[in-house]
Amino acid sequence: MAYETLRFVDQVGKNYLIRGGSPVSDGGFDYDGLMDVILKLPQFPKGLKSSDFYLVDINLQHANETDSLIAEISFLKWNNQTPNPFGQLVLWDTLGTPKCYWQTEPWERARLVATLDEWLPDPLNWRVVTLRSWLENPGMLPLQPLPDPNKPIIVYVHCSGGCDRTSEMIGAYRLRYMPAAWTMGDAWISMYDEHPCTLPMGCNNYMATQWYAFWLNETRGYSIGGIGIDGGCNNAGTLDRLCFPDMPR
């Protein structure tokens, strides 16, 4: 299994956040291959083993991606029946939205930003904060008790290729918990440029991330600039500008 889109995202205390593509290969969960690639990232000290960590697999795939889902569910269900489980699975189906901020009337924009949790298919507000809370305190993970509460965790967020849905989730995380090197002025383009694929993120996922950025600005006091000032989005394999500032409504 190739992991071309696997990237380090963040370290919170002794815990790590990693993004990438599906860890399923030849019909099975490629735990050994995944951990081998992760532990070779330069952010990890030399000499660590997979047994030194507890894996949290966050799967963003759709219900119809049955082969991949079955492989991960079966493996981690079996794993959690063993005396010393080494991971757990979280399913967060991710859809994005076809609704463009720039093609929405100003009065409607304000209402939709304020009620983002109510209409956006992906509960990004909750997911981003939950993801961070797990990194800060693994004792808040869904499956408890952990086999070793002192063992650091690796949270691996993925969809199929590690591009579109993963970029929405990780992009939203980055915008809220941006590294110190990012300013509000360059946060959007820095988040956008961090996308590890040939084409940028899919248009629906891109538009969901835009709405989330405006939600941060208007409800949390952020001042993220440059939203939409970038190369566009991946529209079924074609680079497109479906949603950018000053579009006609």
N, C-alpha and C positions, 0 to 999 in steps of 0.2 A: 504494500500500500504506500503510495506517495503522499507526502504531506507538504506540498509546495506552498500552501497557504497558511501553514502553522506559524504563529508568531507569539512572542511574549507580549503581554499587554500591561501587567501591573504586578507589583509585589506589595502586599499589605502585611506588615509584621513578618512572620515567617511563612506566609501563605502566598500562593502564586495564582495569577489569572492568565490563561493561555487561550488563544483562538485558533481555529483551523477547520479542516474538512472532516468528513465522516470517518470514524475510526473502524469502519467495517471493511473487511477484505476477505474475498473468497467465501462469502456467506457467514463469516464469523466476526466477533469483536476482536480487533487486533490490539489487545491490551499491551502485550510485550513490545510490539513495534511502535505503538503510540508513545509509551513511556520512554522508550529508547531515544526517540527523536526529541521529545521534550527535554530530557535530562542532558542532552547535548547542546541545548541553547546556552549562549554565553552568560546568561543571568544566573545559571545554576553552578554552584561550586563543583569542582571535579570530584569524582569518586562516589557520587551519590547513586543509590539504587532505587528501583521502583518501590521496594518494600519500605523505604524511608518516608513514603508519602501515602496519603489517602486521597483517592481520585473522586472528584465530583464531576460527573458527565452531564452537561446541560445540552440537551438535544432540541434543536429548533425546527425539526422537520415536520412535514404534514402527515396526517393520518394515512394518506394513500401511499406513502413511501414505506410500504409494509416490510419489504425484505430487510432494510436497514433497521427499522424499528424493532422487528422481531429478534434480530440478532443481538441488539443491545439489551433489550428487555430480558431475553432469555439468559444471556450471560450474567447480567447484574442481578437477576433474580436468583440464579444458581449461586452466585458469589455471596449474596447476603444470607444464604442458608449454610454457609461454611462457618467454622468456629471463629475465624479471623478475617472477616470481609475486608476487601481492600478498596471498596468504592461504592457509590450509589448513583442512581440515574434520576434526572429531573427532565420532564417533558414540557417544553414551552413552545408549542406550535406558533410560528411567526408568519404573518401575512402582509404586513405593511398596509398601505392605503392608496387608492387611486385618486384621492382628493388632494388637489394642489393648493397650497396656501396662497400663492400669487394669483390664482384664478378664482378666488373667493372674495366676495364683497367685504369691505373693511368691517362693517358692523357684524357680519357673520364670522369673520376671522376671530374677533374678540371673544365671541360666544364659544366658538369651537376650541380656542386655546384654553379658555377657563374651564371647559368641561371635557378636556382631553380624555380623562379616565372613562368617561361615559360612552364615547363613540369610537375611539381608536381601537381597531381589532386587537392590537397587542398592548397589554397594560404596561407600557414602558416605564411609567413613573414607579409603579410597584416593583417591577422586575429589577430595575437599576438599583434601587435602594436595598432590595432583598439580596441581590448579588453582593453588594458591598458589605451588608451585615454578615453574610456567611464568611467572607474573607476576614472580617474583623473578629468574628466569634463563631468558629465552626460548631459550637454547641447549639447554634440556632438552625442547623441543617435539618431537613425533614426527618431523616431516619436516625433515630437515637435509641440507645446510647451509641456513641462512636466506639469502635473497638479499642482505640487508644486516643483519648482526648488531648494528649500532648503531641501527637504526631501532626506535622504540618500538612496542609491540604493543597492539592492542585485542582483548580476549577478549570475544566476544559469546555469551552463554549463552541458549538459547531452546528452547521447545517449539513448540506451534502458536499458542496465544494469549498465551503469556508469563505464565500464571497458576499452574497446579497443579504440573506437573513442574518448571518453572523456580523456583517458590517453594520446593520441596523442596531443590533443589540450592543455590540462593542462600541459603536460610534456614540450611542446614547450614554453609555457608561463613561466614555472618555470626556464627553461634553460636561457631564456633571462632576466628575472627579478628575479633571484634567491635570496632567503633571505640572509641576512648578515651572517648567520651561515654556509652557504655553501661556500666552496672554489671551485675554478675551477677544482681542482684535484678530488673532490668528488661529483661534481655537477651531473654527469651522473648517478652514482650509487645511489645517494640520490633521484634523480628524479625517477629512476627505482623502488627503494624500496618503494616509496610513493604510488605506485599503490595499490588500496584497495581490489583487487579481489584475489581469490584463485590461479588462473593461471595469469601469466604476460600478458601484452597487446598483442592483435592479431598481427601476424607477419607483415601484410601490414602496420598497424599503427606504429608498432615498427620501421620498416625500414624508414618510412617517418620522424619519429622523429630523427633517426640517420642522415639522410641527412640534416635536419634543424640544428642539432648540428654542423655539419661540415660547414654549411653555416655561422653560427655565428663565428666559428673559423677563417674562411678564408676571410670573407668579413666585419666582425665587430670587429675583433681584440680580440675575446675571445680565451681562451686556455683551453677549456673543455677537460678533460682527461678521459680515461677509457671507451670510447664509444664502446659498444659491449662487454665489459668485465662484464658479468652479467649472469643471468640464462637463457637467450634465450627469446623465444616468444611463444605465444599460436597459434599453428598450428591446427586449427579445433578441439580444445579440448585436444591436446597433447602438452606437453612441448617439444620444438624443438630448435635446434641451426641452423636455416636456414641462418643466416647472422651474422658472427662474424669475428674478425680479422684473417688474414692469411688463409682464405678459398681459395681453389684452384679456379682459374678463368677458 
